[in-house]
Amino acid sequence: MNKFGTQFVPTGEIAVLRRGVTSGCDAFFMPNDVTDWALDKFDNEHAFKKRYGLSRISVEKGVVKIVRAGDGSEHPIETEYLAPEVHSLRDFQRCVLRTSDCDRVILMVNKRQTDVSGTWVGRYLRYGETHKFASAKSKPVVVPKHTTCAARDPWYDLTKVTKPGMVFCQWRITIDMSSHRTLTH
């Protein structure tokens, strides 16, 4: 710091810092995308349909993804209601992140529940209403009863608290004391 301290600036001077999304139940709202695994594991139409209740074709075409919630359950959800999610920058070793690098997605539903009735996402919302999810701070309860979720109207709409397209940068600065160079990668 004595030698290179003038070359450092507070991150807030070069970037806008914001807290991430407070979902109220990450295990429900930020599931893992296991689509590729599901297509590999259940490689024929009969096995896939028996497991997930839908044809492989809509999944292969990208219309529907298969997600695994934090309780281990797997669910088909229409891709239009999912966005890539970076849960922790510790999982990445480079500055440029691609959608394909993200193994998690975030549920983004801004329609009334009656409007998604009969869809895969509608079924997933009903699952959240009837199955308990634990958190580090609370006993297992159905998702709408989690404090943060109960305060939202509707309980499942994260579109008002999420800003898609945020840019994240993670820099690792190493000071090579033998040559007195600052290496950034």
C-alpha positions as CSV (number, residue, x, y, z in Angstrom):
1,M,0.0,0.0,0.0
2,N,2.9,2.4,0.7
3,K,4.4,1.9,-2.7
4,F,1.2,1.6,-4.9
5,G,-1.5,3.1,-2.7
6,T,-2.0,6.1,-5.0
7,Q,-2.9,3.8,-7.8
8,F,-5.9,2.4,-5.9
9,V,-9.4,4.1,-5.8
10,P,-12.5,3.1,-3.9
11,T,-14.7,0.8,-6.0
12,G,-17.6,3.3,-5.5
13,E,-15.7,5.9,-7.5
14,I,-15.6,3.7,-10.6
15,A,-18.8,1.7,-10.3
16,V,-22.3,1.9,-8.9
17,L,-22.6,-0.6,-6.0
18,R,-25.9,-2.1,-5.1
19,R,-27.1,-4.9,-2.9
20,G,-28.2,-8.0,-4.8
21,V,-31.8,-9.3,-4.9
22,T,-33.4,-10.1,-1.6
23,S,-35.7,-12.8,-2.7
24,G,-36.9,-14.0,0.7
25,C,-36.3,-17.6,-0.3
26,D,-33.4,-18.2,-2.7
27,A,-34.0,-22.0,-2.6
28,F,-37.3,-21.3,-4.5
29,F,-36.6,-18.2,-6.5
30,M,-33.0,-19.0,-7.6
31,P,-33.0,-22.7,-8.6
32,N,-30.3,-24.5,-10.5
33,D,-30.7,-24.9,-14.2
34,V,-30.4,-28.7,-14.8
35,T,-31.8,-28.7,-18.3
36,D,-28.6,-30.2,-19.9
37,W,-28.3,-32.8,-17.2
38,A,-32.0,-33.8,-17.6
39,L,-31.7,-34.2,-21.3
40,D,-28.6,-36.3,-20.9
41,K,-30.0,-38.4,-18.1
42,F,-33.4,-39.1,-19.6
43,D,-32.3,-39.5,-23.2
44,N,-35.5,-41.0,-24.7
45,E,-38.9,-39.5,-25.0
46,H,-40.7,-42.0,-22.8
47,A,-38.3,-41.6,-19.8
48,F,-38.2,-37.8,-20.1
49,K,-42.0,-37.6,-20.3
50,K,-42.4,-40.0,-17.4
51,R,-40.1,-37.9,-15.2
52,Y,-41.2,-34.4,-16.1
53,G,-44.6,-34.7,-17.7
54,L,-43.7,-33.0,-21.0
55,S,-42.1,-33.8,-24.3
56,R,-38.3,-33.4,-24.7
57,I,-38.9,-31.3,-27.8
58,S,-40.0,-28.2,-26.0
59,V,-37.0,-28.5,-23.7
60,E,-34.6,-29.2,-26.6
61,K,-35.9,-26.1,-28.4
62,G,-35.3,-23.9,-25.4
63,V,-39.0,-23.1,-24.8
64,V,-38.9,-24.8,-21.3
65,K,-36.0,-25.4,-18.9
66,I,-35.8,-27.9,-16.1
67,V,-34.8,-26.4,-12.8
68,R,-33.9,-28.0,-9.4
69,A,-35.1,-26.0,-6.4
70,G,-33.3,-25.9,-3.1
71,D,-35.4,-28.7,-1.7
72,G,-34.1,-31.0,-4.5
73,S,-37.3,-31.1,-6.4
74,E,-37.2,-30.7,-10.2
75,H,-39.6,-28.6,-12.3
76,P,-40.2,-27.6,-15.9
77,I,-40.6,-23.8,-16.2
78,E,-41.1,-21.8,-19.4
79,T,-37.8,-20.0,-20.3
80,E,-39.6,-16.7,-20.6
81,Y,-40.0,-16.6,-16.8
82,L,-36.3,-17.3,-16.1
83,A,-33.2,-15.2,-16.3
84,P,-29.6,-16.1,-15.7
85,E,-28.5,-15.5,-12.2
86,V,-25.0,-14.9,-10.7
87,H,-25.4,-16.0,-7.1
88,S,-21.8,-15.4,-6.1
89,L,-18.9,-14.0,-7.9
90,R,-16.7,-16.4,-6.0
91,D,-18.0,-19.1,-8.5
92,F,-16.3,-17.3,-11.4
93,Q,-12.6,-16.9,-12.3
94,R,-12.9,-14.2,-15.0
95,C,-14.3,-10.8,-15.6
96,V,-16.5,-11.7,-18.6
97,L,-19.5,-13.8,-17.8
98,R,-21.7,-15.4,-20.3
99,T,-25.2,-16.7,-19.9
100,S,-23.8,-20.2,-20.4
101,D,-21.5,-19.7,-17.4
102,C,-24.5,-19.4,-15.1
103,D,-25.9,-22.6,-13.6
104,R,-28.6,-20.8,-11.7
105,V,-31.6,-18.9,-12.9
106,I,-33.9,-16.4,-11.2
107,L,-37.7,-16.6,-11.4
108,M,-39.2,-13.5,-13.0
109,V,-43.0,-13.5,-13.1
110,N,-44.8,-10.2,-13.4
111,K,-48.2,-11.6,-14.3
112,R,-51.2,-12.4,-12.0
113,Q,-51.3,-16.0,-10.9
114,T,-54.6,-16.5,-12.7
115,D,-52.9,-15.4,-16.0
116,V,-50.3,-18.2,-15.6
117,S,-52.8,-20.8,-14.6
118,G,-52.2,-24.0,-16.6
119,T,-48.6,-23.2,-17.4
120,W,-45.5,-24.8,-15.9
121,V,-44.6,-21.6,-14.1
122,G,-48.1,-21.6,-12.6
123,R,-47.6,-25.1,-11.3
124,Y,-44.2,-24.0,-9.8
125,L,-45.9,-21.1,-8.0
126,R,-48.5,-23.5,-6.6
127,Y,-45.7,-25.8,-5.5
128,G,-44.2,-22.9,-3.6
129,E,-47.5,-22.2,-1.9
130,T,-47.8,-25.8,-0.7
131,H,-44.3,-26.9,0.1
132,K,-42.1,-25.7,2.9
133,F,-38.7,-24.2,2.3
134,A,-36.2,-23.6,5.2
135,S,-33.9,-20.7,5.4
136,A,-31.0,-19.9,7.6
137,K,-33.1,-17.4,9.5
138,S,-36.4,-19.2,9.8
139,K,-38.2,-22.5,10.3
140,P,-39.5,-24.2,7.2
141,V,-42.6,-22.5,5.9
142,V,-44.4,-22.3,2.5
143,V,-42.8,-19.6,0.4
144,P,-45.5,-16.9,0.6
145,K,-45.1,-17.0,4.4
146,H,-41.4,-16.1,4.4
147,T,-41.3,-12.5,5.8
148,T,-39.8,-10.9,2.7
149,C,-42.2,-12.7,0.3
150,A,-45.2,-11.8,2.5
151,A,-44.3,-8.2,2.2
152,R,-44.5,-8.3,-1.7
153,D,-47.6,-8.0,-3.7
154,P,-47.8,-10.5,-5.3
155,W,-45.5,-12.6,-3.2
156,Y,-43.6,-14.1,-6.2
157,D,-42.9,-10.9,-8.2
158,L,-39.2,-10.1,-8.2
159,T,-39.4,-8.0,-11.4
160,K,-39.8,-4.8,-9.3
161,V,-36.7,-5.5,-7.2
162,T,-34.4,-6.9,-9.9
163,K,-32.5,-4.9,-12.5
164,P,-31.6,-7.3,-15.3
165,G,-28.4,-6.6,-17.2
166,M,-26.3,-5.5,-14.2
167,V,-22.6,-5.6,-14.9
168,F,-20.3,-7.3,-12.5
169,C,-16.5,-7.1,-12.5
170,Q,-14.2,-9.0,-10.3
171,W,-10.6,-8.0,-10.4
172,R,-7.8,-9.8,-8.8
173,I,-4.8,-7.6,-8.2
174,T,-1.5,-9.2,-7.6
175,I,1.6,-7.1,-6.8
176,D,4.8,-8.8,-8.0
177,M,7.3,-7.5,-5.5
178,S,10.3,-8.8,-7.5
179,S,9.6,-6.5,-10.5
180,H,7.4,-4.0,-8.8
181,R,4.6,-4.5,-11.3
182,T,0.9,-4.5,-10.7
183,L,-0.8,-7.4,-12.5
184,T,-4.5,-7.2,-13.1
185,H,-6.5,-10.1,-14.3
